[in-house]
Amino acid sequence: MVRVPFTDVAVIDPAEQINELTGTLRGIQDVLDIDGLRKQIAELEEQAAAPDLWNDPEKAQRVTSRLSHLQGEVNRIEELARRLEDLPVLFELAAEEGDQEALAEAERELAKLKSDIGALEVRTLLSGEYDEREALITINAQAGGVDAADWAQMLLRMYLRWAERKGYPTEIYDTSYAEEAGIKSVTFTVKAPYAYGTLKGEHGTHRLVRISPFDNQARRQTSFAGVDVMPVVEQTDDIEINEDEIRIDVYRSSGPGGQGVNTTDSAVRITHLPTGIVVSCQNERSQLQNRATAMAVLKAKLLERKRQEEAQAMAELRGETTTSWGTQIRNYVLHPYQIVKDLRTGVESGNPTAVLDGDLDQFIEAEIRWLRRQEASKEEKQENKG
C-alpha cells in the first residue's frame, strides 16, 4: 500500500483508488473486447493494403475511417493502462524523497486518469441499435427572428469545432442562408464510428439568451434553434423509396446574399410526398452527386421516423405514456450572467465561450449516462410488469 506521510492535512492513500481504476479499466476492456478489436484491425489493415481498394472510393473511405477509429480506440486503452502502471511509482518516489511538488504532480495525474477512464467508460454505454453509425445532423432556426438564424449558425460552428477537436471529418450537405445574418437551416454529417450514439442526446431545442447584436437599443433577446440527430443509413437498412413517391426539383446553388456559387442548375431538392419531408443538397459539383446525397439524407430521415414510430408502438403495447426528450434541452445564457445548463442532466458550465467553441464533452458524457438510465428504467418497469 502506497502511503505519503508528510502532509499536514491527512494521510493520502491513493493505492485503493488506483486499484479501483485498474478494475474499471479491465471491465471496459472486457466490454469492448480488446482482442476482438485487434482482430478487426488486422482484417481492415489487410483490406486497406489491397491494390484495388480505391477503385471503390466509398468503400475505401469506410475501411480507412473504421481502421483509424479502431486503432485510436485500442491505442487509447493501452496508453491508459501504461499510465495506471506508472502511477504507483510516482507516489512511491514522492514519498521516499518527501517531495511535495512530485506529490502534487502524482495527484494531478490520478485526477486526470479518473476523468479519462470515466470518459472511456461512457463509450461502453453506446450499445443501441444504431449507436455505432455516423451521424446526420440538421439545425433549424426557430423562434427569434434574425437572432435565431444567427444562433443556428453559432450552433453549427460549435458542433464543427467539437468534431475538429476530436479529429472527426465533417461534410456540409446543404445550407439555407437567412437574409440578414445567420442560417435558416443546415444539414451536415459527422463521419466517425459511434458519432450517432455519441451525439444523439443533442437532439432537441437549444435556447440562447443574450443582448442582441442586431437590436440598436441593445435589448435582451431569447432565441431558439432545433437540432435533429439521425443515424446515417447503410445498405442493410430496409428503406425503399418508390420513384412515384418523390418529387425532384433542380435549382441553382446560392450562397449568402444570393451570390451565385454555380452557373448551372446542379442543386437538388427532393420532396417525399407521403410524409411531406423535404431535403436538399447543393454542395456537390454535379446534379447527379447532389441527387445521390439528397436521397441518402431522405433515407436517414425516413429511418429515424420509422424508429420513432416503432418505439411509440412498443410503448403503447406496454401501456406507457411517451414524452419526447427531444424538446428544450439546454440553455445558453450570455446576459445578465454567463452559464450553460442542461435541463435534463443538470450539468452546467460557467464558461459559455468555451462551450460554444466546441468544449462539449462534459455535456455529451452526461447525456449518454442519462439516456442509458432512461432505457434501464424502462427495462426494469417492463420486467416488473412481466
DAVEN-V351197 format. One record per residue. N is the residue number from 0. RES is the residue in three letters. PSI is psi in radians with two decimals (999 if undefined). OMEGA is omega in radians with two decimals (none if undefined). Layout:
# DAVEN-V351197
n=N res=RES psi=PSI omega=OMEGA
n=N res=RES psi=PSI omega=OMEGA
This chain:
# DAVEN-V351197
n=0 res=MET psi=2.30 omega=-3.10
n=1 res=VAL psi=2.19 omega=3.11
n=2 res=ARG psi=2.45 omega=3.09
n=3 res=VAL psi=1.76 omega=-2.92
n=4 res=PRO psi=0.05 omega=-2.96
n=5 res=PHE psi=0.35 omega=3.07
n=6 res=THR psi=2.49 omega=3.14
n=7 res=ASP psi=-0.35 omega=-3.01
n=8 res=VAL psi=-0.94 omega=-3.09
n=9 res=ALA psi=2.78 omega=3.06
n=10 res=VAL psi=2.19 omega=-3.10
n=11 res=ILE psi=2.21 omega=3.12
n=12 res=ASP psi=1.52 omega=-3.08
n=13 res=PRO psi=-0.15 omega=-3.04
n=14 res=ALA psi=-0.72 omega=-3.13
n=15 res=GLU psi=-0.72 omega=3.12
n=16 res=GLN psi=-0.70 omega=3.13
n=17 res=ILE psi=-0.73 omega=3.10
n=18 res=ASN psi=-0.70 omega=3.13
n=19 res=GLU psi=-0.74 omega=3.12
n=20 res=LEU psi=-0.66 omega=3.11
n=21 res=THR psi=-0.74 omega=3.10
n=22 res=GLY psi=-0.71 omega=3.11
n=23 res=THR psi=-0.77 omega=-3.12
n=24 res=LEU psi=-0.66 omega=3.09
n=25 res=ARG psi=-0.70 omega=3.09
n=26 res=GLY psi=-0.71 omega=3.11
n=27 res=ILE psi=-0.75 omega=3.13
n=28 res=GLN psi=-0.66 omega=3.12
n=29 res=ASP psi=-0.80 omega=-3.11
n=30 res=VAL psi=-0.75 omega=-3.10
n=31 res=LEU psi=-0.21 omega=3.12
n=32 res=ASP psi=1.28 omega=-3.08
n=33 res=ILE psi=-0.72 omega=3.12
n=34 res=ASP psi=-0.69 omega=3.09
n=35 res=GLY psi=-0.68 omega=3.11
n=36 res=LEU psi=-0.72 omega=3.13
n=37 res=ARG psi=-0.63 omega=3.10
n=38 res=LYS psi=-0.74 omega=3.09
n=39 res=GLN psi=-0.70 omega=3.13
n=40 res=ILE psi=-0.77 omega=3.14
n=41 res=ALA psi=-0.73 omega=3.13
n=42 res=GLU psi=-0.73 omega=-3.14
n=43 res=LEU psi=-0.62 omega=3.09
n=44 res=GLU psi=-0.64 omega=3.10
n=45 res=GLU psi=-0.75 omega=3.10
n=46 res=GLN psi=-0.70 omega=-3.10
n=47 res=ALA psi=-0.45 omega=-3.13
n=48 res=ALA psi=-0.14 omega=-3.11
n=49 res=ALA psi=2.30 omega=-3.08
n=50 res=PRO psi=-0.44 omega=-3.10
n=51 res=ASP psi=0.22 omega=-3.06
n=52 res=LEU psi=-0.80 omega=-3.03
n=53 res=TRP psi=0.12 omega=2.96
n=54 res=ASN psi=-0.46 omega=3.06
n=55 res=ASP psi=1.56 omega=-3.04
n=56 res=PRO psi=-0.63 omega=-3.12
n=57 res=GLU psi=-0.78 omega=3.10
n=58 res=LYS psi=-0.71 omega=3.14
n=59 res=ALA psi=-0.73 omega=3.12
n=60 res=GLN psi=-0.73 omega=3.13
n=61 res=ARG psi=-0.78 omega=-3.10
n=62 res=VAL psi=-0.86 omega=-3.08
n=63 res=THR psi=-0.63 omega=3.12
n=64 res=SER psi=-0.79 omega=3.14
n=65 res=ARG psi=-0.74 omega=3.14
n=66 res=LEU psi=-0.81 omega=-3.14
n=67 res=SER psi=-0.72 omega=-3.13
n=68 res=HIS psi=-0.82 omega=-3.10
n=69 res=LEU psi=-0.69 omega=3.10
n=70 res=GLN psi=-0.74 omega=3.12
n=71 res=GLY psi=-0.67 omega=-3.12
n=72 res=GLU psi=-0.77 omega=3.13
n=73 res=VAL psi=-0.74 omega=3.11
n=74 res=ASN psi=-0.66 omega=3.14
n=75 res=ARG psi=-0.78 omega=3.14
n=76 res=ILE psi=-0.76 omega=-3.14
n=77 res=GLU psi=-0.67 omega=3.12
n=78 res=GLU psi=-0.71 omega=3.09
n=79 res=LEU psi=-0.71 omega=3.13
n=80 res=ALA psi=-0.72 omega=3.12
n=81 res=ARG psi=-0.75 omega=3.14
n=82 res=ARG psi=-0.66 omega=3.11
n=83 res=LEU psi=-0.68 omega=3.12
n=84 res=GLU psi=-0.62 omega=-3.10
n=85 res=ASP psi=-0.40 omega=-3.00
n=86 res=LEU psi=-0.76 omega=3.12
n=87 res=PRO psi=-0.59 omega=3.13
n=88 res=VAL psi=-0.70 omega=3.12
n=89 res=LEU psi=-0.75 omega=3.14
n=90 res=PHE psi=-0.69 omega=3.13
n=91 res=GLU psi=-0.79 omega=-3.14
n=92 res=LEU psi=-0.71 omega=3.12
n=93 res=ALA psi=-0.69 omega=-3.13
n=94 res=ALA psi=-0.75 omega=-3.10
n=95 res=GLU psi=-0.65 omega=-3.06
n=96 res=GLU psi=-0.10 omega=-3.10
n=97 res=GLY psi=0.64 omega=-3.03
n=98 res=ASP psi=1.86 omega=-3.12
n=99 res=GLN psi=-0.63 omega=-3.13
n=100 res=GLU psi=-0.72 omega=3.10
n=101 res=ALA psi=-0.64 omega=3.10
n=102 res=LEU psi=-0.77 omega=-3.14
n=103 res=ALA psi=-0.65 omega=3.11
n=104 res=GLU psi=-0.73 omega=3.12
n=105 res=ALA psi=-0.70 omega=3.12
n=106 res=GLU psi=-0.66 omega=3.09
n=107 res=ARG psi=-0.71 omega=3.13
n=108 res=GLU psi=-0.65 omega=3.08
n=109 res=LEU psi=-0.78 omega=3.12
n=110 res=ALA psi=-0.70 omega=3.13
n=111 res=LYS psi=-0.69 omega=3.11
n=112 res=LEU psi=-0.70 omega=3.08
n=113 res=LYS psi=-0.80 omega=-3.13
n=114 res=SER psi=-0.81 omega=-3.08
n=115 res=ASP psi=-0.70 omega=3.13
n=116 res=ILE psi=-0.61 omega=3.06
n=117 res=GLY psi=-0.71 omega=3.11
n=118 res=ALA psi=-0.70 omega=3.12
n=119 res=LEU psi=-0.60 omega=3.13
n=120 res=GLU psi=-0.59 omega=3.11
n=121 res=VAL psi=-0.64 omega=-3.13
n=122 res=ARG psi=-0.56 omega=-3.13
n=123 res=THR psi=-0.26 omega=3.14
n=124 res=LEU psi=-0.16 omega=-3.10
n=125 res=LEU psi=1.43 omega=-3.07
n=126 res=SER psi=0.23 omega=3.13
n=127 res=GLY psi=2.91 omega=-3.04
n=128 res=GLU psi=-0.69 omega=-3.07
n=129 res=TYR psi=0.13 omega=-2.99
n=130 res=ASP psi=-0.55 omega=-3.07
n=131 res=GLU psi=0.01 omega=-3.12
n=132 res=ARG psi=2.86 omega=2.91
n=133 res=GLU psi=2.86 omega=-3.07
n=134 res=ALA psi=2.42 omega=3.01
n=135 res=LEU psi=2.14 omega=-3.02
n=136 res=ILE psi=2.34 omega=3.02
n=137 res=THR psi=2.30 omega=3.08
n=138 res=ILE psi=2.25 omega=3.13
n=139 res=ASN psi=2.31 omega=3.00
n=140 res=ALA psi=2.37 omega=3.13
n=141 res=GLN psi=-2.33 omega=-3.08
n=142 res=ALA psi=2.45 omega=3.09
n=143 res=GLY psi=0.08 omega=3.05
n=144 res=GLY psi=-2.38 omega=-3.10
n=145 res=VAL psi=-0.55 omega=3.09
n=146 res=ASP psi=-0.65 omega=3.12
n=147 res=ALA psi=-0.67 omega=3.10
n=148 res=ALA psi=-0.70 omega=3.08
n=149 res=ASP psi=-0.68 omega=3.13
n=150 res=TRP psi=-0.71 omega=3.11
n=151 res=ALA psi=-0.69 omega=3.12
n=152 res=GLN psi=-0.62 omega=3.07
n=153 res=MET psi=-0.72 omega=3.12
n=154 res=LEU psi=-0.70 omega=3.08
n=155 res=LEU psi=-0.85 omega=3.13
n=156 res=ARG psi=-0.70 omega=-3.14
n=157 res=MET psi=-0.82 omega=-3.11
n=158 res=TYR psi=-0.65 omega=3.11
n=159 res=LEU psi=-0.66 omega=3.10
n=160 res=ARG psi=-0.69 omega=3.09
n=161 res=TRP psi=-0.83 omega=-3.13
n=162 res=ALA psi=-0.70 omega=3.13
n=163 res=GLU psi=-0.74 omega=3.11
n=164 res=ARG psi=-0.60 omega=-3.11
n=165 res=LYS psi=-0.19 omega=-3.05
n=166 res=GLY psi=0.40 omega=-3.13
n=167 res=TYR psi=2.23 omega=3.07
n=168 res=PRO psi=2.57 omega=3.07
n=169 res=THR psi=2.75 omega=3.07
n=170 res=GLU psi=2.20 omega=3.10
n=171 res=ILE psi=2.18 omega=-3.11
n=172 res=TYR psi=-0.70 omega=-3.04
n=173 res=ASP psi=2.39 omega=3.09
n=174 res=THR psi=2.24 omega=3.04
n=175 res=SER psi=1.90 omega=-3.06
n=176 res=TYR psi=2.51 omega=3.05
n=177 res=ALA psi=2.83 omega=-3.03
n=178 res=GLU psi=-0.82 omega=-3.03
n=179 res=GLU psi=-0.83 omega=-3.13
n=180 res=ALA psi=2.76 omega=3.05
n=181 res=GLY psi=-2.82 omega=-3.08
n=182 res=ILE psi=2.58 omega=3.02
n=183 res=LYS psi=-0.73 omega=3.14
n=184 res=SER psi=2.79 omega=3.08
n=185 res=VAL psi=2.53 omega=3.06
n=186 res=THR psi=2.27 omega=-3.13
n=187 res=PHE psi=2.88 omega=3.11
n=188 res=THR psi=2.62 omega=2.94
n=189 res=VAL psi=1.95 omega=-2.96
n=190 res=LYS psi=1.32 omega=3.09
n=191 res=ALA psi=2.49 omega=3.06
n=192 res=PRO psi=2.46 omega=3.14
n=193 res=TYR psi=0.23 omega=3.10
n=194 res=ALA psi=-0.67 omega=3.13
n=195 res=TYR psi=-0.86 omega=-3.14
n=196 res=GLY psi=-0.62 omega=-3.13
n=197 res=THR psi=-0.69 omega=-2.98
n=198 res=LEU psi=-0.07 omega=-3.02
n=199 res=LYS psi=-0.44 omega=3.10
n=200 res=GLY psi=-0.20 omega=3.10
n=201 res=GLU psi=-0.14 omega=-3.14
n=202 res=HIS psi=2.16 omega=3.13
n=203 res=GLY psi=-2.94 omega=-3.10
n=204 res=THR psi=2.29 omega=3.13
n=205 res=HIS psi=2.25 omega=-3.03
n=206 res=ARG psi=2.28 omega=3.14
n=207 res=LEU psi=2.31 omega=3.04
n=208 res=VAL psi=2.17 omega=-3.11
n=209 res=ARG psi=3.00 omega=2.95
n=210 res=ILE psi=2.12 omega=-3.05
n=211 res=SER psi=2.21 omega=3.05
n=212 res=PRO psi=-0.11 omega=-3.12
n=213 res=PHE psi=0.06 omega=-3.13
n=214 res=ASP psi=2.03 omega=-3.08
n=215 res=ASN psi=-0.18 omega=3.07
n=216 res=GLN psi=0.10 omega=3.08
n=217 res=ALA psi=0.83 omega=3.12
n=218 res=ARG psi=2.75 omega=3.12
n=219 res=ARG psi=2.41 omega=-3.08
n=220 res=GLN psi=2.40 omega=3.02
n=221 res=THR psi=2.24 omega=3.14
n=222 res=SER psi=2.78 omega=-3.02
n=223 res=PHE psi=2.59 omega=3.01
n=224 res=ALA psi=2.49 omega=-3.14
n=225 res=GLY psi=2.41 omega=3.11
n=226 res=VAL psi=2.14 omega=3.06
n=227 res=ASP psi=2.26 omega=-3.14
n=228 res=VAL psi=2.17 omega=-3.09
n=229 res=MET psi=2.66 omega=3.04
n=230 res=PRO psi=2.49 omega=3.08
n=231 res=VAL psi=2.40 omega=-3.09
n=232 res=VAL psi=2.46 omega=3.05
n=233 res=GLU psi=2.93 omega=-3.07
n=234 res=GLN psi=-0.46 omega=-3.10
n=235 res=THR psi=-0.22 omega=-3.12
n=236 res=ASP psi=2.41 omega=-3.11
n=237 res=ASP psi=1.24 omega=3.12
n=238 res=ILE psi=1.79 omega=-3.14
n=239 res=GLU psi=2.40 omega=-3.14
n=240 res=ILE psi=2.07 omega=3.11
n=241 res=ASN psi=2.50 omega=-3.12
n=242 res=GLU psi=-0.58 omega=-3.11
n=243 res=ASP psi=-0.02 omega=3.11
n=244 res=GLU psi=-0.01 omega=-3.10
n=245 res=ILE psi=2.65 omega=3.00
n=246 res=ARG psi=2.26 omega=-3.09
n=247 res=ILE psi=2.18 omega=3.08
n=248 res=ASP psi=2.48 omega=3.06
n=249 res=VAL psi=2.59 omega=-3.11
n=250 res=TYR psi=3.03 omega=-3.11
n=251 res=ARG psi=2.26 omega=3.11
n=252 res=SER psi=2.58 omega=3.13
n=253 res=SER psi=2.70 omega=3.12
n=254 res=GLY psi=-2.84 omega=3.14
n=255 res=PRO psi=2.39 omega=3.10
n=256 res=GLY psi=0.13 omega=3.11
n=257 res=GLY psi=0.12 omega=-3.14
n=258 res=GLN psi=2.30 omega=-3.09
n=259 res=GLY psi=2.29 omega=3.07
n=260 res=VAL psi=-0.70 omega=3.09
n=261 res=ASN psi=2.79 omega=3.08
n=262 res=THR psi=0.10 omega=3.09
n=263 res=THR psi=2.80 omega=3.13
n=264 res=ASP psi=1.35 omega=-3.06
n=265 res=SER psi=-0.33 omega=-3.14
n=266 res=ALA psi=2.56 omega=-3.07
n=267 res=VAL psi=2.35 omega=3.04
n=268 res=ARG psi=2.23 omega=3.14
n=269 res=ILE psi=2.24 omega=3.07
n=270 res=THR psi=2.16 omega=3.09
n=271 res=HIS psi=1.84 omega=-2.96
n=272 res=LEU psi=-0.73 omega=-3.10
n=273 res=PRO psi=-0.57 omega=-3.08
n=274 res=THR psi=-0.30 omega=-3.08
n=275 res=GLY psi=0.09 omega=3.12
n=276 res=ILE psi=2.30 omega=3.12
n=277 res=VAL psi=2.27 omega=3.07
n=278 res=VAL psi=2.73 omega=3.11
n=279 res=SER psi=2.79 omega=3.10
n=280 res=CYS psi=2.36 omega=3.14
n=281 res=GLN psi=0.18 omega=-3.04
n=282 res=ASN psi=-0.36 omega=-3.11
n=283 res=GLU psi=2.82 omega=-3.10
n=284 res=ARG psi=-0.58 omega=-3.05
n=285 res=SER psi=2.70 omega=3.11
n=286 res=GLN psi=-0.64 omega=-3.14
n=287 res=LEU psi=-0.78 omega=3.13
n=288 res=GLN psi=-0.72 omega=3.13
n=289 res=ASN psi=-0.64 omega=3.11
n=290 res=ARG psi=-0.76 omega=-3.14
n=291 res=ALA psi=-0.73 omega=-3.14
n=292 res=THR psi=-0.75 omega=3.13
n=293 res=ALA psi=-0.67 omega=3.10
n=294 res=MET psi=-0.66 omega=3.11
n=295 res=ALA psi=-0.69 omega=3.11
n=296 res=VAL psi=-0.76 omega=3.13
n=297 res=LEU psi=-0.74 omega=3.12
n=298 res=LYS psi=-0.67 omega=3.11
n=299 res=ALA psi=-0.72 omega=3.13
n=300 res=LYS psi=-0.67 omega=3.11
n=301 res=LEU psi=-0.60 omega=3.08
n=302 res=LEU psi=-0.77 omega=3.13
n=303 res=GLU psi=-0.69 omega=3.10
n=304 res=ARG psi=-0.75 omega=3.12
n=305 res=LYS psi=-0.75 omega=-3.14
n=306 res=ARG psi=-0.75 omega=-3.14
n=307 res=GLN psi=-0.69 omega=3.13
n=308 res=GLU psi=-0.71 omega=3.12
n=309 res=GLU psi=-0.69 omega=3.12
n=310 res=ALA psi=-0.69 omega=3.14
n=311 res=GLN psi=-0.74 omega=3.12
n=312 res=ALA psi=-0.72 omega=3.13
n=313 res=MET psi=-0.69 omega=3.12
n=314 res=ALA psi=-0.68 omega=3.13
n=315 res=GLU psi=-0.68 omega=3.10
n=316 res=LEU psi=-0.58 omega=3.13
n=317 res=ARG psi=-0.12 omega=-3.12
n=318 res=GLY psi=0.42 omega=-3.13
n=319 res=GLU psi=2.63 omega=2.98
n=320 res=THR psi=2.35 omega=-3.08
n=321 res=THR psi=2.30 omega=2.99
n=322 res=THR psi=2.37 omega=-3.09
n=323 res=SER psi=2.34 omega=3.04
n=324 res=TRP psi=-0.09 omega=3.14
n=325 res=GLY psi=0.82 omega=3.04
n=326 res=THR psi=-2.41 omega=3.11
n=327 res=GLN psi=2.14 omega=-3.02
n=328 res=ILE psi=-0.46 omega=-3.03
n=329 res=ARG psi=2.46 omega=3.08
n=330 res=ASN psi=2.37 omega=3.05
n=331 res=TYR psi=1.84 omega=-3.08
n=332 res=VAL psi=2.08 omega=3.12
n=333 res=LEU psi=-0.22 omega=3.12
n=334 res=HIS psi=2.39 omega=0.21
n=335 res=PRO psi=-0.12 omega=3.04
n=336 res=TYR psi=3.09 omega=-3.08
n=337 res=GLN psi=2.08 omega=3.12
n=338 res=ILE psi=2.56 omega=2.95
n=339 res=VAL psi=2.18 omega=-3.09
n=340 res=LYS psi=2.30 omega=3.07
n=341 res=ASP psi=2.25 omega=-3.03
n=342 res=LEU psi=-0.27 omega=-3.13
n=343 res=ARG psi=-0.78 omega=-3.03
n=344 res=THR psi=-0.34 omega=-3.09
n=345 res=GLY psi=-0.03 omega=3.11
n=346 res=VAL psi=2.40 omega=-3.14
n=347 res=GLU psi=2.77 omega=3.10
n=348 res=SER psi=2.40 omega=3.09
n=349 res=GLY psi=0.19 omega=-3.12
n=350 res=ASN psi=1.32 omega=-3.13
n=351 res=PRO psi=-0.55 omega=-3.14
n=352 res=THR psi=-0.78 omega=3.13
n=353 res=ALA psi=-0.73 omega=3.14
n=354 res=VAL psi=-0.81 omega=-3.12
n=355 res=LEU psi=-0.18 omega=3.05
n=356 res=ASP psi=0.22 omega=3.03
n=357 res=GLY psi=0.09 omega=3.13
n=358 res=ASP psi=1.36 omega=-2.98
n=359 res=LEU psi=-0.07 omega=-2.94
n=360 res=ASP psi=-0.74 omega=-3.10
n=361 res=GLN psi=-0.61 omega=3.11
n=362 res=PHE psi=-0.77 omega=-3.10
n=363 res=ILE psi=-0.76 omega=3.13
n=364 res=GLU psi=-0.72 omega=3.12
n=365 res=ALA psi=-0.65 omega=3.11
n=366 res=GLU psi=-0.79 omega=-3.12
n=367 res=ILE psi=-0.78 omega=3.11
n=368 res=ARG psi=-0.73 omega=-3.13
n=369 res=TRP psi=-0.82 omega=3.14
n=370 res=LEU psi=-0.67 omega=3.13
n=371 res=ARG psi=-0.67 omega=3.10
n=372 res=ARG psi=-0.67 omega=3.10
n=373 res=GLN psi=-0.78 omega=3.13
n=374 res=GLU psi=-0.74 omega=-3.14
n=375 res=ALA psi=-0.65 omega=3.12
n=376 res=SER psi=-0.73 omega=3.10
n=377 res=LYS psi=-0.76 omega=3.14
n=378 res=GLU psi=-0.68 omega=3.14
n=379 res=GLU psi=-0.74 omega=3.13
n=380 res=LYS psi=-0.70 omega=-3.14
n=381 res=GLN psi=-0.70 omega=3.12
n=382 res=GLU psi=-0.68 omega=3.12
n=383 res=ASN psi=-0.66 omega=3.11
n=384 res=LYS psi=-0.62 omega=-3.12
n=385 res=GLY psi=999 omega=none
